[in-house]
C-alpha cells in the first residue's frame, strides 16, 4: 500500500495518497487522526501512520463537514 510514496511523507503527499484535499489532510494531522512530527516549519508524516489511518475501521465521515475523522461518530 502506498508503494510509490516515500517512508516520510509531506502533507501534500498525504493528501494525494488519500485522495483528499490538502486542507483536509492538515485537519486530520492537526486533530491527531494521523500521526506526524513537526521539524522546524515542516510537518513530516511517517508512511505507517497514513497506512494505519487508511486501514482503520474506526474512521468516519463527519456529516457536517464531510471530512474523515478518527474516533466516534458525532
Secondary structure, DSSP 8 states (H G I E B T S, - for coil): --TTS-SEE-HHHHHHHHT--HHHHHHHHHTTSS--EEETTEEEEEHHHHHHHHH-TT-EE-TTT--EESSS--
